[in-house]
């Protein structure tokens, strides 16, 4: 969802907002969330962050991938259990 929005595609802000809230409410997941997710409460705010920071789509995709790697590693390989499933989190990336 964030990659789509960051590269000129269309995404629903309400879906992002609901998923963001779900992820941040999980005490195991919240610390692994990228800072920009915590500070950008909707897709419009996220766009205002990502667009000037990285001028190209490739740079944005790389950045988002790097930022979500710790969370995805935890969900895929971690020993703890998170209250969300991997499919929901993958949508965020």
Secondary structure, 3 states (H helix, E strand, C coil): CHHHHHCCCCCCHHHHHHHHHHHHCCCCCHHHCCHHHHHCCCHHHHHHHHHHHCCCHHHHHHHHHHHHHHHHHHHHHCCCCCCCCHHHHHHHC
